[in-house]
Amino acid sequence: MIDWDAHYAGRASRMAASEIRELLKLLDQPDIISFAGGIPDPNLFPLSAIEASYHHILSDKARAAAALQYSISEGYLPLREWLAGYMGEMGVACGPDNIIITNGSQQALDFLGKLFIGPNEPVMVARPTYLGALQAFNAYEPAYVHFPPPGADWQGPAPKLGYIMPDFQNPTGVSMTLEERHQALEMARRVGMPLIEDAAYEKLRYDGAALPSLLALDAEREGGIDNSRVIYCGTFSKTVVPALRLGWMVAPRAVIKKLVLIKQASDLHCSTLNQMVMHEVASKTLMANIGHIRATYQARRDATLAAMAEHFPASVSWTRPEGGMFIWATLPEGLNAAEVLRRAITEFRVAFVPGAAFFSDGTGRNTFRLSFSLNDKPQATEGIRRLGQLLREVAN
Ligand SMILES: Cc1ncc(COP(=O)(O)O)c(C=O)c1O
């Protein structure tokens, strides 16, 4: 039999499935209350608008022909025009030439890795950071370095790229203050580093006023988006639906041109039909539905936090996010959240994601992530009660 490992490229050695994935496969069992997957609630999907839009496009012969045909790698122009208006409302003056449509923002992260990262080149990430970004970048074999604390300087060589989530970070739920946003941009300017701004949860704010994106701040200071050092990644996955697999990047035109070449080589373009549907559905429903989506997740966050305050032992600390889908908990030093998860699933029928996978340096074993997006109040309360019972046993 062929020794496949001997034939894979060196970068494949960094593509490993985690044992936690195996454990999380058990989550299909109906009596388990899961705080694991960070996915949107399907009850919030604009199902009838999507159904009507597919029908509407496919029943018109000329539109159907365009929808089912090959198209340009930049993405469907009316969708990019709509996005330019959407970004404009958030303080980013840009045109469709500043935008490329991607298969979800996950593809954007892969393309940015491909464009910027060579083997052993430094890439600056937070500790912890989005696991999917680490997975996307790992294929390009970066040497990870970490953002210094807000206001502090970076002493090492200039990283090729910095990756940052200003709003309701996955996994911690924590957001950057306006001052921290300015500080991060200042640091990136001093170091000469481009920044990827991952705005996946940006619209899911439940408390406080929205803050400007890094792209908005930087473009304003630099005299326009084409002078900015920020590449913004947006997605429809959390505000409309994930399954059409549509996200976008907003960046200086020079960078978009390179990304279009990568898109061409990778998969030519996103599904034209899905882009046309998303254009219709997002322009009709996104802003109309966002209030209900926010209210639903806000109630779940509040129920989860209230139950944690009641049931978790004092030795455990956690974040209180203003939005997004995640709460981040820290156990006393020395405890291993992966071991706690094993007992949580098998004995207490409750699940979460151990935090170590979100650290590029293998630390964080005493941390875990709770997603509150799927559990209504009774489920959240019962799930946290069960987890609290286990935590009082292991972490008192
Ligand atoms: C921070 C962050 N970025 C990007 C993504 C990728 O999402 P999508 O490819 O569906 O846009 C996710 C998905 O959960 C995420 O949490």
PDBQT file of the ligand as one rigid body, heavy atoms in Angstrom, charges set to zero:
ROOT
HETATM    1  C1  LIG A 401     -14.745  34.728  13.174  1.00  0.00    +0.000 C 
HETATM    2  C2  LIG A 401     -15.221  33.955  12.001  1.00  0.00    +0.000 A 
HETATM    3  N1  LIG A 401     -14.732  34.243  10.794  1.00  0.00    +0.000 NA
HETATM    4  C3  LIG A 401     -15.132  33.577   9.707  1.00  0.00    +0.000 A 
HETATM    5  C4  LIG A 401     -16.043  32.553   9.799  1.00  0.00    +0.000 A 
HETATM    6  C5  LIG A 401     -16.407  31.836   8.544  1.00  0.00    +0.000 C 
HETATM    7  O1  LIG A 401     -17.746  31.961   8.252  1.00  0.00    +0.000 OA
HETATM    8  P1  LIG A 401     -18.312  31.879   6.784  1.00  0.00    +0.000 P 
HETATM    9  O2  LIG A 401     -17.314  31.167   5.926  1.00  0.00    +0.000 OA
HETATM   10  O3  LIG A 401     -19.590  31.124   6.922  1.00  0.00    +0.000 OA
HETATM   11  O4  LIG A 401     -18.510  33.287   6.332  1.00  0.00    +0.000 OA
HETATM   12  C6  LIG A 401     -16.574  32.201  11.038  1.00  0.00    +0.000 A 
HETATM   13  C7  LIG A 401     -17.529  31.089  11.150  1.00  0.00    +0.000 C 
HETATM   14  O5  LIG A 401     -18.017  30.728  12.165  1.00  0.00    +0.000 OA
HETATM   15  C8  LIG A 401     -16.146  32.921  12.173  1.00  0.00    +0.000 A 
HETATM   16  O6  LIG A 401     -16.593  32.626  13.399  1.00  0.00    +0.000 OA
ENDROOT
TORSDOF 0
